[in-house]
Amino acid sequence: MAYEKELDFARNLAKRSGEVMMEYYSKISYIPLDEHKDIVIELEIEIDSLVKKEKNERFPTHGIFTEESGAAGLEKEFVWISDSIDGTINFVREKEHFATSLALMRNKDPIVGVIFDAAVGGVAGFLVNHA
């Protein structure tokens, strides 16, 4: 199936990002409320760095756009889109349903998407068929 390796990559990377997220989540209740913003920023930067590093190792010719660090290579045929913590408010308030979201665009059309809901450990991935 077309883009299966990209989908597998996105699923695995989203899961790893979620594991990092849960490491921070286990600490947040022990951190004073006025310092939550700092830990979220630290977490977002850590996941953002992980996503960029892994993308660059596996798909060095692809572009990337992340919420935290912006864009590089948007003119390329393939561009990855990343949101490190989708549901930041839920994360900070220690409520379920926060996620890492990854997508891959080809010529500005979505072809792969993955959401990993870290609190419940669930991953959803899809391929878009442009036949």
Backbone atoms as SQL, in Angstrom:
CREATE TABLE atoms (id INTEGER PRIMARY KEY, chain TEXT, resi INTEGER, resn TEXT, atom TEXT, x REAL, y REAL, z REAL);
INSERT INTO atoms VALUES
  (1, 'A', 1, 'MET', 'N', 0.836, -1.177, 0.000),
  (2, 'A', 1, 'MET', 'CA', 0.000, 0.000, 0.000),
  (3, 'A', 1, 'MET', 'C', 0.882, 1.240, 0.000),
  (4, 'A', 2, 'ALA', 'N', 0.515, 2.231, -0.775),
  (5, 'A', 2, 'ALA', 'CA', 1.293, 3.463, -0.861),
  (6, 'A', 2, 'ALA', 'C', 1.318, 4.175, 0.485),
  (7, 'A', 3, 'TYR', 'N', 2.457, 4.692, 0.849),
  (8, 'A', 3, 'TYR', 'CA', 2.675, 5.483, 2.058),
  (9, 'A', 3, 'TYR', 'C', 2.568, 4.681, 3.354),
  (10, 'A', 4, 'GLU', 'N', 2.616, 3.368, 3.269),
  (11, 'A', 4, 'GLU', 'CA', 2.549, 2.545, 4.470),
  (12, 'A', 4, 'GLU', 'C', 3.760, 2.803, 5.384),
  (13, 'A', 5, 'LYS', 'N', 4.948, 2.972, 4.802),
  (14, 'A', 5, 'LYS', 'CA', 6.129, 3.218, 5.642),
  (15, 'A', 5, 'LYS', 'C', 6.041, 4.583, 6.329),
  (16, 'A', 6, 'GLU', 'N', 5.444, 5.554, 5.653),
  (17, 'A', 6, 'GLU', 'CA', 5.255, 6.867, 6.263),
  (18, 'A', 6, 'GLU', 'C', 4.241, 6.792, 7.412),
  (19, 'A', 7, 'LEU', 'N', 3.177, 6.020, 7.212),
  (20, 'A', 7, 'LEU', 'CA', 2.180, 5.845, 8.257),
  (21, 'A', 7, 'LEU', 'C', 2.786, 5.137, 9.465),
  (22, 'A', 8, 'ASP', 'N', 3.551, 4.078, 9.239),
  (23, 'A', 8, 'ASP', 'CA', 4.207, 3.375, 10.342),
  (24, 'A', 8, 'ASP', 'C', 5.173, 4.292, 11.096),
  (25, 'A', 9, 'PHE', 'N', 5.931, 5.079, 10.344),
  (26, 'A', 9, 'PHE', 'CA', 6.844, 6.042, 10.950),
  (27, 'A', 9, 'PHE', 'C', 6.069, 7.017, 11.835),
  (28, 'A', 10, 'ALA', 'N', 4.983, 7.569, 11.314),
  (29, 'A', 10, 'ALA', 'CA', 4.188, 8.549, 12.064),
  (30, 'A', 10, 'ALA', 'C', 3.572, 7.920, 13.312),
  (31, 'A', 11, 'ARG', 'N', 3.062, 6.711, 13.191),
  (32, 'A', 11, 'ARG', 'CA', 2.483, 6.027, 14.364),
  (33, 'A', 11, 'ARG', 'C', 3.540, 5.841, 15.454),
  (34, 'A', 12, 'ASN', 'N', 4.693, 5.325, 15.064),
  (35, 'A', 12, 'ASN', 'CA', 5.761, 5.075, 16.035),
  (36, 'A', 12, 'ASN', 'C', 6.267, 6.365, 16.665),
  (37, 'A', 13, 'LEU', 'N', 6.420, 7.395, 15.861),
  (38, 'A', 13, 'LEU', 'CA', 6.910, 8.669, 16.377),
  (39, 'A', 13, 'LEU', 'C', 5.873, 9.314, 17.296),
  (40, 'A', 14, 'ALA', 'N', 4.617, 9.245, 16.933),
  (41, 'A', 14, 'ALA', 'CA', 3.569, 9.798, 17.796),
  (42, 'A', 14, 'ALA', 'C', 3.522, 9.061, 19.129),
  (43, 'A', 15, 'LYS', 'N', 3.684, 7.751, 19.078),
  (44, 'A', 15, 'LYS', 'CA', 3.680, 6.965, 20.314),
  (45, 'A', 15, 'LYS', 'C', 4.873, 7.341, 21.193),
  (46, 'A', 16, 'ARG', 'N', 6.039, 7.468, 20.596),
  (47, 'A', 16, 'ARG', 'CA', 7.230, 7.874, 21.368),
  (48, 'A', 16, 'ARG', 'C', 7.041, 9.276, 21.955),
  (49, 'A', 17, 'SER', 'N', 6.452, 10.172, 21.178),
  (50, 'A', 17, 'SER', 'CA', 6.172, 11.524, 21.678),
  (51, 'A', 17, 'SER', 'C', 5.208, 11.466, 22.851),
  (52, 'A', 18, 'GLY', 'N', 4.209, 10.602, 22.747),
  (53, 'A', 18, 'GLY', 'CA', 3.251, 10.427, 23.834),
  (54, 'A', 18, 'GLY', 'C', 3.891, 9.878, 25.089),
  (55, 'A', 19, 'GLU', 'N', 4.856, 8.999, 24.933),
  (56, 'A', 19, 'GLU', 'CA', 5.575, 8.464, 26.091),
  (57, 'A', 19, 'GLU', 'C', 6.349, 9.571, 26.801),
  (58, 'A', 20, 'VAL', 'N', 6.969, 10.449, 26.029),
  (59, 'A', 20, 'VAL', 'CA', 7.672, 11.595, 26.611),
  (60, 'A', 20, 'VAL', 'C', 6.653, 12.480, 27.332),
  (61, 'A', 21, 'MET', 'N', 5.508, 12.700, 26.704),
  (62, 'A', 21, 'MET', 'CA', 4.464, 13.519, 27.292),
  (63, 'A', 21, 'MET', 'C', 4.014, 12.963, 28.647),
  (64, 'A', 22, 'MET', 'N', 3.847, 11.649, 28.715),
  (65, 'A', 22, 'MET', 'CA', 3.385, 11.034, 29.956),
  (66, 'A', 22, 'MET', 'C', 4.431, 11.093, 31.065),
  (67, 'A', 23, 'GLU', 'N', 5.709, 11.116, 30.700),
  (68, 'A', 23, 'GLU', 'CA', 6.754, 11.309, 31.717),
  (69, 'A', 23, 'GLU', 'C', 6.565, 12.664, 32.404),
  (70, 'A', 24, 'TYR', 'N', 6.281, 13.688, 31.616),
  (71, 'A', 24, 'TYR', 'CA', 6.045, 15.015, 32.173),
  (72, 'A', 24, 'TYR', 'C', 4.717, 15.055, 32.929),
  (73, 'A', 25, 'TYR', 'N', 3.723, 14.408, 32.376),
  (74, 'A', 25, 'TYR', 'CA', 2.386, 14.416, 32.989),
  (75, 'A', 25, 'TYR', 'C', 2.432, 13.843, 34.400),
  (76, 'A', 26, 'SER', 'N', 3.253, 12.833, 34.608),
  (77, 'A', 26, 'SER', 'CA', 3.347, 12.217, 35.936),
  (78, 'A', 26, 'SER', 'C', 3.971, 13.166, 36.952),
  (79, 'A', 27, 'LYS', 'N', 4.653, 14.203, 36.484),
  (80, 'A', 27, 'LYS', 'CA', 5.309, 15.155, 37.380),
  (81, 'A', 27, 'LYS', 'C', 4.487, 16.415, 37.627),
  (82, 'A', 28, 'ILE', 'N', 3.517, 16.691, 36.765),
  (83, 'A', 28, 'ILE', 'CA', 2.877, 18.009, 36.783),
  (84, 'A', 28, 'ILE', 'C', 2.121, 18.303, 38.075),
  (85, 'A', 29, 'SER', 'N', 1.559, 17.287, 38.704),
  (86, 'A', 29, 'SER', 'CA', 0.816, 17.540, 39.942),
  (87, 'A', 29, 'SER', 'C', 1.742, 17.925, 41.098),
  (88, 'A', 30, 'TYR', 'N', 3.040, 17.657, 40.954),
  (89, 'A', 30, 'TYR', 'CA', 4.004, 17.995, 41.991),
  (90, 'A', 30, 'TYR', 'C', 4.655, 19.359, 41.766),
  (91, 'A', 31, 'ILE', 'N', 4.268, 20.006, 40.695),
  (92, 'A', 31, 'ILE', 'CA', 4.872, 21.289, 40.336),
  (93, 'A', 31, 'ILE', 'C', 3.871, 22.396, 40.667),
  (94, 'A', 32, 'PRO', 'N', 4.318, 23.474, 41.291),
  (95, 'A', 32, 'PRO', 'CA', 3.406, 24.575, 41.590),
  (96, 'A', 32, 'PRO', 'C', 2.703, 25.075, 40.328),
  (97, 'A', 33, 'LEU', 'N', 1.447, 25.456, 40.488),
  (98, 'A', 33, 'LEU', 'CA', 0.619, 25.875, 39.361),
  (99, 'A', 33, 'LEU', 'C', 1.262, 26.978, 38.530),
  (100, 'A', 34, 'ASP', 'N', 1.932, 27.903, 39.193),
  (101, 'A', 34, 'ASP', 'CA', 2.540, 29.015, 38.454),
  (102, 'A', 34, 'ASP', 'C', 3.750, 28.579, 37.626),
  (103, 'A', 35, 'GLU', 'N', 4.195, 27.340, 37.781),
  (104, 'A', 35, 'GLU', 'CA', 5.314, 26.824, 36.986),
  (105, 'A', 35, 'GLU', 'C', 4.858, 25.861, 35.889),
  (106, 'A', 36, 'HIS', 'N', 3.573, 25.602, 35.785),
  (107, 'A', 36, 'HIS', 'CA', 3.069, 24.686, 34.755),
  (108, 'A', 36, 'HIS', 'C', 3.420, 25.156, 33.344),
  (109, 'A', 37, 'LYS', 'N', 3.342, 26.449, 33.120),
  (110, 'A', 37, 'LYS', 'CA', 3.660, 26.977, 31.785),
  (111, 'A', 37, 'LYS', 'C', 5.095, 26.616, 31.392),
  (112, 'A', 38, 'ASP', 'N', 6.005, 26.705, 32.340),
  (113, 'A', 38, 'ASP', 'CA', 7.409, 26.392, 32.066),
  (114, 'A', 38, 'ASP', 'C', 7.589, 24.927, 31.673),
  (115, 'A', 39, 'ILE', 'N', 6.915, 24.020, 32.392),
  (116, 'A', 39, 'ILE', 'CA', 7.071, 22.603, 32.070),
  (117, 'A', 39, 'ILE', 'C', 6.435, 22.282, 30.723),
  (118, 'A', 40, 'VAL', 'N', 5.327, 22.945, 30.390),
  (119, 'A', 40, 'VAL', 'CA', 4.697, 22.706, 29.098),
  (120, 'A', 40, 'VAL', 'C', 5.608, 23.183, 27.974),
  (121, 'A', 41, 'ILE', 'N', 6.209, 24.342, 28.148),
  (122, 'A', 41, 'ILE', 'CA', 7.138, 24.853, 27.129),
  (123, 'A', 41, 'ILE', 'C', 8.319, 23.892, 26.972),
  (124, 'A', 42, 'GLU', 'N', 8.860, 23.428, 28.079),
  (125, 'A', 42, 'GLU', 'CA', 9.976, 22.471, 28.042),
  (126, 'A', 42, 'GLU', 'C', 9.562, 21.186, 27.313),
  (127, 'A', 43, 'LEU', 'N', 8.376, 20.687, 27.626),
  (128, 'A', 43, 'LEU', 'CA', 7.865, 19.478, 26.988),
  (129, 'A', 43, 'LEU', 'C', 7.663, 19.686, 25.496),
  (130, 'A', 44, 'GLU', 'N', 7.044, 20.792, 25.120),
  (131, 'A', 44, 'GLU', 'CA', 6.810, 21.058, 23.700),
  (132, 'A', 44, 'GLU', 'C', 8.125, 21.129, 22.929),
  (133, 'A', 45, 'ILE', 'N', 9.117, 21.741, 23.508),
  (134, 'A', 45, 'ILE', 'CA', 10.430, 21.836, 22.855),
  (135, 'A', 45, 'ILE', 'C', 11.060, 20.452, 22.736),
  (136, 'A', 46, 'GLU', 'N', 10.937, 19.631, 23.778),
  (137, 'A', 46, 'GLU', 'CA', 11.519, 18.287, 23.730),
  (138, 'A', 46, 'GLU', 'C', 10.854, 17.435, 22.646),
  (139, 'A', 47, 'ILE', 'N', 9.537, 17.460, 22.578),
  (140, 'A', 47, 'ILE', 'CA', 8.835, 16.675, 21.552),
  (141, 'A', 47, 'ILE', 'C', 9.121, 17.231, 20.165),
  (142, 'A', 48, 'ASP', 'N', 9.131, 18.546, 20.038),
  (143, 'A', 48, 'ASP', 'CA', 9.446, 19.185, 18.757),
  (144, 'A', 48, 'ASP', 'C', 10.825, 18.747, 18.265),
  (145, 'A', 49, 'SER', 'N', 11.801, 18.736, 19.156),
  (146, 'A', 49, 'SER', 'CA', 13.155, 18.312, 18.792),
  (147, 'A', 49, 'SER', 'C', 13.183, 16.843, 18.379),
  (148, 'A', 50, 'LEU', 'N', 12.452, 16.004, 19.103),
  (149, 'A', 50, 'LEU', 'CA', 12.372, 14.586, 18.764),
  (150, 'A', 50, 'LEU', 'C', 11.782, 14.396, 17.366),
  (151, 'A', 51, 'VAL', 'N', 10.691, 15.076, 17.094),
  (152, 'A', 51, 'VAL', 'CA', 10.027, 14.947, 15.792),
  (153, 'A', 51, 'VAL', 'C', 10.969, 15.390, 14.667),
  (154, 'A', 52, 'LYS', 'N', 11.603, 16.534, 14.826),
  (155, 'A', 52, 'LYS', 'CA', 12.516, 17.018, 13.780),
  (156, 'A', 52, 'LYS', 'C', 13.698, 16.082, 13.574),
  (157, 'A', 53, 'LYS', 'N', 14.268, 15.606, 14.669),
  (158, 'A', 53, 'LYS', 'CA', 15.416, 14.701, 14.579),
  (159, 'A', 53, 'LYS', 'C', 15.042, 13.419, 13.838),
  (160, 'A', 54, 'GLU', 'N', 13.954, 12.801, 14.255),
  (161, 'A', 54, 'GLU', 'CA', 13.526, 11.545, 13.634),
  (162, 'A', 54, 'GLU', 'C', 13.145, 11.756, 12.164),
  (163, 'A', 55, 'LYS', 'N', 12.454, 12.829, 11.872),
  (164, 'A', 55, 'LYS', 'CA', 12.071, 13.128, 10.483),
  (165, 'A', 55, 'LYS', 'C', 13.313, 13.322, 9.635),
  (166, 'A', 56, 'ASN', 'N', 14.278, 14.066, 10.145),
  (167, 'A', 56, 'ASN', 'CA', 15.503, 14.335, 9.382),
  (168, 'A', 56, 'ASN', 'C', 16.323, 13.076, 9.138),
  (169, 'A', 57, 'GLU', 'N', 16.299, 12.141, 10.098),
  (170, 'A', 57, 'GLU', 'CA', 17.022, 10.886, 9.911),
  (171, 'A', 57, 'GLU', 'C', 16.320, 9.984, 8.896),
  (172, 'A', 58, 'ARG', 'N', 15.027, 9.901, 8.968),
  (173, 'A', 58, 'ARG', 'CA', 14.270, 8.965, 8.124),
  (174, 'A', 58, 'ARG', 'C', 13.881, 9.540, 6.769),
  (175, 'A', 59, 'PHE', 'N', 13.505, 10.827, 6.758),
  (176, 'A', 59, 'PHE', 'CA', 13.035, 11.471, 5.528),
  (177, 'A', 59, 'PHE', 'C', 13.724, 12.826, 5.358),
  (178, 'A', 60, 'PRO', 'N', 15.024, 12.828, 5.112),
  (179, 'A', 60, 'PRO', 'CA', 15.774, 14.088, 5.068),
  (180, 'A', 60, 'PRO', 'C', 15.361, 15.033, 3.945),
  (181, 'A', 61, 'THR', 'N', 14.734, 14.521, 2.902),
  (182, 'A', 61, 'THR', 'CA', 14.338, 15.395, 1.795),
  (183, 'A', 61, 'THR', 'C', 12.958, 16.014, 1.991),
  (184, 'A', 62, 'HIS', 'N', 12.268, 15.638, 3.057),
  (185, 'A', 62, 'HIS', 'CA', 10.935, 16.181, 3.327),
  (186, 'A', 62, 'HIS', 'C', 11.042, 17.484, 4.116),
  (187, 'A', 63, 'GLY', 'N', 10.080, 18.363, 3.897),
  (188, 'A', 63, 'GLY', 'CA', 9.977, 19.581, 4.690),
  (189, 'A', 63, 'GLY', 'C', 9.250, 19.292, 5.991),
  (190, 'A', 64, 'ILE', 'N', 9.160, 20.329, 6.837),
  (191, 'A', 64, 'ILE', 'CA', 8.467, 20.160, 8.120),
  (192, 'A', 64, 'ILE', 'C', 7.903, 21.501, 8.583),
  (193, 'A', 65, 'PHE', 'N', 6.753, 21.421, 9.227),
  (194, 'A', 65, 'PHE', 'CA', 6.159, 22.577, 9.900),
  (195, 'A', 65, 'PHE', 'C', 5.716, 22.115, 11.281),
  (196, 'A', 66, 'THR', 'N', 6.261, 22.752, 12.318),
  (197, 'A', 66, 'THR', 'CA', 5.859, 22.412, 13.682),
  (198, 'A', 66, 'THR', 'C', 5.328, 23.665, 14.359),
  (199, 'A', 67, 'GLU', 'N', 4.400, 23.454, 15.285),
  (200, 'A', 67, 'GLU', 'CA', 3.816, 24.578, 16.003),
  (201, 'A', 67, 'GLU', 'C', 4.873, 25.329, 16.798),
  (202, 'A', 68, 'GLU', 'N', 5.852, 24.614, 17.308),
  (203, 'A', 68, 'GLU', 'CA', 6.849, 25.233, 18.172),
  (204, 'A', 68, 'GLU', 'C', 7.964, 25.955, 17.422),
  (205, 'A', 69, 'SER', 'N', 8.477, 25.371, 16.347),
  (206, 'A', 69, 'SER', 'CA', 9.643, 25.990, 15.704),
  (207, 'A', 69, 'SER', 'C', 9.402, 26.465, 14.278),
  (208, 'A', 70, 'GLY', 'N', 8.181, 26.359, 13.804),
  (209, 'A', 70, 'GLY', 'CA', 7.878, 26.918, 12.494),
  (210, 'A', 70, 'GLY', 'C', 8.190, 25.976, 11.344),
  (211, 'A', 71, 'ALA', 'N', 8.519, 26.574, 10.198),
  (212, 'A', 71, 'ALA', 'CA', 8.607, 25.827, 8.947),
  (213, 'A', 71, 'ALA', 'C', 10.019, 25.767, 8.393),
  (214, 'A', 72, 'ALA', 'N', 10.279, 24.658, 7.701),
  (215, 'A', 72, 'ALA', 'CA', 11.512, 24.489, 6.929),
  (216, 'A', 72, 'ALA', 'C', 11.178, 23.601, 5.742),
  (217, 'A', 73, 'GLY', 'N', 11.374, 24.107, 4.562),
  (218, 'A', 73, 'GLY', 'CA', 11.167, 23.310, 3.363),
  (219, 'A', 73, 'GLY', 'C', 9.716, 23.164, 2.927),
  (220, 'A', 74, 'LEU', 'N', 8.908, 24.191, 3.157),
  (221, 'A', 74, 'LEU', 'CA', 7.494, 24.095, 2.767),
  (222, 'A', 74, 'LEU', 'C', 7.290, 23.964, 1.262),
  (223, 'A', 75, 'GLU', 'N', 8.300, 24.312, 0.497),
  (224, 'A', 75, 'GLU', 'CA', 8.200, 24.207, -0.965),
  (225, 'A', 75, 'GLU', 'C', 8.419, 22.780, -1.463),
  (226, 'A', 76, 'LYS', 'N', 8.791, 21.893, -0.566),
  (227, 'A', 76, 'LYS', 'CA', 9.094, 20.511, -0.971),
  (228, 'A', 76, 'LYS', 'C', 7.820, 19.725, -1.261),
  (229, 'A', 77, 'GLU', 'N', 7.990, 18.631, -2.016),
  (230, 'A', 77, 'GLU', 'CA', 6.853, 17.788, -2.384),
  (231, 'A', 77, 'GLU', 'C', 6.173, 17.197, -1.142),
  (232, 'A', 78, 'PHE', 'N', 6.959, 16.722, -0.180),
  (233, 'A', 78, 'PHE', 'CA', 6.441, 16.126, 1.048),
  (234, 'A', 78, 'PHE', 'C', 6.765, 17.039, 2.233),
  (235, 'A', 79, 'VAL', 'N', 5.763, 17.328, 3.049),
  (236, 'A', 79, 'VAL', 'CA', 5.943, 18.174, 4.232),
  (237, 'A', 79, 'VAL', 'C', 5.195, 17.545, 5.407),
  (238, 'A', 80, 'TRP', 'N', 5.925, 17.372, 6.510),
  (239, 'A', 80, 'TRP', 'CA', 5.342, 16.866, 7.756),
  (240, 'A', 80, 'TRP', 'C', 4.813, 18.032, 8.573),
  (241, 'A', 81, 'ILE', 'N', 3.679, 17.841, 9.228),
  (242, 'A', 81, 'ILE', 'CA', 3.055, 18.837, 10.104),
  (243, 'A', 81, 'ILE', 'C', 2.977, 18.214, 11.505),
  (244, 'A', 82, 'SER', 'N', 3.358, 18.968, 12.537),
  (245, 'A', 82, 'SER', 'CA', 3.388, 18.423, 13.894),
  (246, 'A', 82, 'SER', 'C', 2.823, 19.411, 14.909),
  (247, 'A', 83, 'ASP', 'N', 2.003, 18.888, 15.804),
  (248, 'A', 83, 'ASP', 'CA', 1.549, 19.630, 16.980),
  (249, 'A', 83, 'ASP', 'C', 1.956, 18.789, 18.192),
  (250, 'A', 84, 'SER', 'N', 2.940, 19.265, 18.929),
  (251, 'A', 84, 'SER', 'CA', 3.516, 18.503, 20.043),
  (252, 'A', 84, 'SER', 'C', 2.493, 18.131, 21.101),
  (253, 'A', 85, 'ILE', 'N', 1.721, 19.110, 21.554),
  (254, 'A', 85, 'ILE', 'CA', 0.662, 18.848, 22.535),
  (255, 'A', 85, 'ILE', 'C', -0.615, 19.464, 21.996),
  (256, 'A', 86, 'ASP', 'N', -1.471, 18.624, 21.481),
  (257, 'A', 86, 'ASP', 'CA', -2.792, 19.055, 21.043),
  (258, 'A', 86, 'ASP', 'C', -3.708, 18.816, 22.237),
  (259, 'A', 87, 'GLY', 'N', -4.165, 19.899, 22.860),
  (260, 'A', 87, 'GLY', 'CA', -4.936, 19.790, 24.096),
  (261, 'A', 87, 'GLY', 'C', -4.119, 20.225, 25.295),
  (262, 'A', 88, 'THR', 'N', -3.376, 21.300, 25.129),
  (263, 'A', 88, 'THR', 'CA', -2.490, 21.783, 26.190),
  (264, 'A', 88, 'THR', 'C', -3.256, 22.088, 27.480),
  (265, 'A', 89, 'ILE', 'N', -4.427, 22.678, 27.358),
  (266, 'A', 89, 'ILE', 'CA', -5.217, 23.024, 28.554),
  (267, 'A', 89, 'ILE', 'C', -5.559, 21.753, 29.342),
  (268, 'A', 90, 'ASN', 'N', -5.995, 20.708, 28.641),
  (269, 'A', 90, 'ASN', 'CA', -6.293, 19.444, 29.331),
  (270, 'A', 90, 'ASN', 'C', -5.046, 18.892, 30.016),
  (271, 'A', 91, 'PHE', 'N', -3.920, 18.981, 29.335),
  (272, 'A', 91, 'PHE', 'CA', -2.665, 18.487, 29.911),
  (273, 'A', 91, 'PHE', 'C', -2.357, 19.214, 31.220),
  (274, 'A', 92, 'VAL', 'N', -2.404, 20.536, 31.192),
  (275, 'A', 92, 'VAL', 'CA', -2.063, 21.341, 32.358),
  (276, 'A', 92, 'VAL', 'C', -3.058, 21.113, 33.499),
  (277, 'A', 93, 'ARG', 'N', -4.306, 20.916, 33.145),
  (278, 'A', 93, 'ARG', 'CA', -5.343, 20.704, 34.174),
  (279, 'A', 93, 'ARG', 'C', -5.453, 19.239, 34.598),
  (280, 'A', 94, 'GLU', 'N', -4.534, 18.420, 34.075),
  (281, 'A', 94, 'GLU', 'CA', -4.475, 16.994, 34.402),
  (282, 'A', 94, 'GLU', 'C', -5.778, 16.270, 34.056),
  (283, 'A', 95, 'LYS', 'N', -6.304, 16.611, 32.909),
  (284, 'A', 95, 'LYS', 'CA', -7.494, 15.949, 32.392),
  (285, 'A', 95, 'LYS', 'C', -7.080, 15.092, 31.199),
  (286, 'A', 96, 'GLU', 'N', -7.838, 14.047, 30.947),
  (287, 'A', 96, 'GLU', 'CA', -7.523, 13.184, 29.807),
  (288, 'A', 96, 'GLU', 'C', -7.784, 13.928, 28.492),
  (289, 'A', 97, 'HIS', 'N', -7.346, 13.303, 27.454),
  (290, 'A', 97, 'HIS', 'CA', -7.558, 13.749, 26.082),
  (291, 'A', 97, 'HIS', 'C', -6.674, 14.936, 25.704),
  (292, 'A', 98, 'PHE', 'N', -5.417, 14.651, 25.683),
  (293, 'A', 98, 'PHE', 'CA', -4.414, 15.498, 25.061),
  (294, 'A', 98, 'PHE', 'C', -3.610, 14.559, 24.183),
  (295, 'A', 99, 'ALA', 'N', -3.047, 15.091, 23.126),
  (296, 'A', 99, 'ALA', 'CA', -2.467, 14.205, 22.118),
  (297, 'A', 99, 'ALA', 'C', -1.284, 14.844, 21.421),
  (298, 'A', 100, 'THR', 'N', -0.573, 13.991, 20.699),
  (299, 'A', 100, 'THR', 'CA', 0.415, 14.428, 19.722),
  (300, 'A', 100, 'THR', 'C', -0.193, 14.165, 18.352),
  (301, 'A', 101, 'SER', 'N', -0.107, 15.150, 17.483),
  (302, 'A', 101, 'SER', 'CA', -0.681, 15.019, 16.142),
  (303, 'A', 101, 'SER', 'C', 0.408, 15.176, 15.093),
  (304, 'A', 102, 'LEU', 'N', 0.415, 14.273, 14.116),
  (305, 'A', 102, 'LEU', 'CA', 1.363, 14.323, 13.002),
  (306, 'A', 102, 'LEU', 'C', 0.609, 14.101, 11.700),
  (307, 'A', 103, 'ALA', 'N', 1.027, 14.792, 10.677),
  (308, 'A', 103, 'ALA', 'CA', 0.431, 14.594, 9.354),
  (309, 'A', 103, 'ALA', 'C', 1.524, 14.737, 8.303),
  (310, 'A', 104, 'LEU', 'N', 1.282, 14.136, 7.164),
  (311, 'A', 104, 'LEU', 'CA', 2.181, 14.275, 6.020),
  (312, 'A', 104, 'LEU', 'C', 1.374, 14.758, 4.834),
  (313, 'A', 105, 'MET', 'N', 1.872, 15.807, 4.214),
  (314, 'A', 105, 'MET', 'CA', 1.242, 16.379, 3.025),
  (315, 'A', 105, 'MET', 'C', 2.122, 16.064, 1.817),
  (316, 'A', 106, 'ARG', 'N', 1.471, 15.812, 0.706),
  (317, 'A', 106, 'ARG', 'CA', 2.187, 15.673, -0.564),
  (318, 'A', 106, 'ARG', 'C', 1.591, 16.693, -1.523),
  (319, 'A', 107, 'ASN', 'N', 2.426, 17.623, -1.956),
  (320, 'A', 107, 'ASN', 'CA', 1.957, 18.715, -2.809),
  (321, 'A', 107, 'ASN', 'C', 0.719, 19.380, -2.218),
  (322, 'A', 108, 'LYS', 'N', 0.773, 19.624, -0.910),
  (323, 'A', 108, 'LYS', 'CA', -0.257, 20.318, -0.133),
  (324, 'A', 108, 'LYS', 'C', -1.551, 19.533, 0.054),
  (325, 'A', 109, 'ASP', 'N', -1.544, 18.258, -0.299),
  (326, 'A', 109, 'ASP', 'CA', -2.691, 17.382, -0.043),
  (327, 'A', 109, 'ASP', 'C', -2.341, 16.430, 1.097),
  (328, 'A', 110, 'PRO', 'N', -3.239, 16.245, 2.062),
  (329, 'A', 110, 'PRO', 'CA', -2.946, 15.312, 3.149),
  (330, 'A', 110, 'PRO', 'C', -2.935, 13.868, 2.659),
  (331, 'A', 111, 'ILE', 'N', -1.930, 13.112, 3.092),
  (332, 'A', 111, 'ILE', 'CA', -1.863, 11.695, 2.706),
  (333, 'A', 111, 'ILE', 'C', -1.746, 10.769, 3.905),
  (334, 'A', 112, 'VAL', 'N', -1.211, 11.276, 5.028),
  (335, 'A', 112, 'VAL', 'CA', -1.064, 10.473, 6.243),
  (336, 'A', 112, 'VAL', 'C', -1.416, 11.376, 7.426),
  (337, 'A', 113, 'GLY', 'N', -2.103, 10.793, 8.401),
  (338, 'A', 113, 'GLY', 'CA', -2.393, 11.517, 9.631),
  (339, 'A', 113, 'GLY', 'C', -2.406, 10.563, 10.803),
  (340, 'A', 114, 'VAL', 'N', -1.896, 11.022, 11.933),
  (341, 'A', 114, 'VAL', 'CA', -1.855, 10.200, 13.146),
  (342, 'A', 114, 'VAL', 'C', -2.121, 11.101, 14.338),
  (343, 'A', 115, 'ILE', 'N', -2.943, 10.589, 15.247),
  (344, 'A', 115, 'ILE', 'CA', -3.168, 11.245, 16.534),
  (345, 'A', 115, 'ILE', 'C', -2.928, 10.193, 17.603),
  (346, 'A', 116, 'PHE', 'N', -2.067, 10.526, 18.562),
  (347, 'A', 116, 'PHE', 'CA', -1.820, 9.626, 19.681),
  (348, 'A', 116, 'PHE', 'C', -2.337, 10.289, 20.942),
  (349, 'A', 117, 'ASP', 'N', -3.402, 9.731, 21.510),
  (350, 'A', 117, 'ASP', 'CA', -3.984, 10.224, 22.759),
  (351, 'A', 117, 'ASP', 'C', -3.183, 9.611, 23.900),
  (352, 'A', 118, 'ALA', 'N', -2.245, 10.367, 24.405),
  (353, 'A', 118, 'ALA', 'CA', -1.268, 9.845, 25.362),
  (354, 'A', 118, 'ALA', 'C', -1.895, 9.360, 26.661),
  (355, 'A', 119, 'ALA', 'N', -2.918, 10.038, 27.148),
  (356, 'A', 119, 'ALA', 'CA', -3.499, 9.669, 28.440),
  (357, 'A', 119, 'ALA', 'C', -4.167, 8.311, 28.408),
  (358, 'A', 120, 'VAL', 'N', -4.723, 7.938, 27.282),
  (359, 'A', 120, 'VAL', 'CA', -5.389, 6.632, 27.189),
  (360, 'A', 120, 'VAL', 'C', -4.563, 5.629, 26.389),
  (361, 'A', 121, 'GLY', 'N', -3.448, 6.084, 25.816),
  (362, 'A', 121, 'GLY', 'CA', -2.544, 5.187, 25.101),
  (363, 'A', 121, 'GLY', 'C', -3.049, 4.741, 23.753),
  (364, 'A', 122, 'GLY', 'N', -3.971, 5.477, 23.195),
  (365, 'A', 122, 'GLY', 'CA', -4.542, 5.081, 21.911),
  (366, 'A', 122, 'GLY', 'C', -3.957, 5.863, 20.753),
  (367, 'A', 123, 'VAL', 'N', -3.742, 5.161, 19.648),
  (368, 'A', 123, 'VAL', 'CA', -3.236, 5.809, 18.442),
  (369, 'A', 123, 'VAL', 'C', -4.207, 5.559, 17.304),
  (370, 'A', 124, 'ALA', 'N', -4.491, 6.619, 16.569),
  (371, 'A', 124, 'ALA', 'CA', -5.337, 6.515, 15.385),
  (372, 'A', 124, 'ALA', 'C', -4.522, 7.012, 14.207),
  (373, 'A', 125, 'GLY', 'N', -4.507, 6.254, 13.146),
  (374, 'A', 125, 'GLY', 'CA', -3.765, 6.653, 11.965),
  (375, 'A', 125, 'GLY', 'C', -4.598, 6.435, 10.728),
  (376, 'A', 126, 'PHE', 'N', -4.371, 7.241, 9.722),
  (377, 'A', 126, 'PHE', 'CA', -5.106, 7.064, 8.486),
  (378, 'A', 126, 'PHE', 'C', -4.240, 7.389, 7.278),
  (379, 'A', 127, 'LEU', 'N', -4.591, 6.772, 6.186),
  (380, 'A', 127, 'LEU', 'CA', -4.020, 7.082, 4.881),
  (381, 'A', 127, 'LEU', 'C', -5.134, 7.655, 4.025),
  (382, 'A', 128, 'VAL', 'N', -4.823, 8.652, 3.251),
  (383, 'A', 128, 'VAL', 'CA', -5.805, 9.231, 2.333),
  (384, 'A', 128, 'VAL', 'C', -5.500, 8.687, 0.950),
  (385, 'A', 129, 'ASN', 'N', -6.501, 8.136, 0.288),
  (386, 'A', 129, 'ASN', 'CA', -6.322, 7.562, -1.037),
  (387, 'A', 129, 'ASN', 'C', -6.666, 8.608, -2.085),
  (388, 'A', 130, 'HIS', 'N', -5.668, 9.001, -2.843),
  (389, 'A', 130, 'HIS', 'CA', -5.870, 9.972, -3.919),
  (390, 'A', 130, 'HIS', 'C', -5.804, 9.281, -5.273),
  (391, 'A', 131, 'ALA', 'N', -6.489, 8.183, -5.399),
  (392, 'A', 131, 'ALA', 'CA', -6.455, 7.412, -6.654),
  (393, 'A', 131, 'ALA', 'C', -7.241, 8.083, -7.749);
